[in-house]
Amino acid sequence: MEQEVILAKTRGTGTGASKACRREGLVPAIVYGKGMDSVPIALGPGEIRKIMGRSLGHIHRIKIDDVGLDDNVMVQAIDRNPVTGDVIHMDLHKISLTEKVKVEIPLVFVGEEELTKQGLILQRQLRDVSVECLPGDIPGEYTINVANMNHGDTVLAGDLETGEEVRLITPPEEVVAVIVAPRAATEEEEAEEEAEGDQEAADEDKPEF
């Protein structure tokens, strides 16, 4: 299993320490997990790029020389600046490779261009699903091919092929996506049908000579 080694250093706690950290171009973060005290850390731009270049379910190895920590972690949460979108804080969860974890797996849809050719739209209901498995079995993503679907077709969470090693936590009956017609086209068709109905009614009311 490929791992990125993340190098970090400890930092102070509190709002002031976090602000000072950001002024130095670093991102404040925290490492926590079973059997350990939480460790506030600072991550450099290069380490953030390593982390953000992977899916949330990816396992990284983190080294914090200050406290002698060298262990496996996963990203648990990411806070961003609402204006710039920059990462301003990160939670890293220390994990055991032999204990199951719950993670969110992103959904990737392919074949949408085929729907467009038919004048159809892919209406996404979920962006990811929750699963439970061993860290080494975490899938990077689930790919859903919608190319051969038709208007009204629905994809449910239970339709995903997760494999025996992965347990789906998202309710299997939850809707992942629906294939629909464009609203404008639907409204136009309804208007045409209504106009045709009015015309037929008017024709029926015309006096016969």
Secondary structure, 3 states (H helix, E strand, C coil): CCCEEEEEEECCCCHHHHHHHHHCCCEEEEEEECCCCCEEEEECHHHHHHHHCCCCCCCEEEEECCCCEEEEEEEEEEEECCCCCCEEEEEEEECCCCCCEEEEEEEEEECHHHHHHCCCEEEECCCEEEEEECHHHCCCCEEEECCCCCCCCEEEHHHCCCCCCCEECCCCCCEEEEEECCHHHHHHHHHHHHHHHHHHHHHHHCCCC
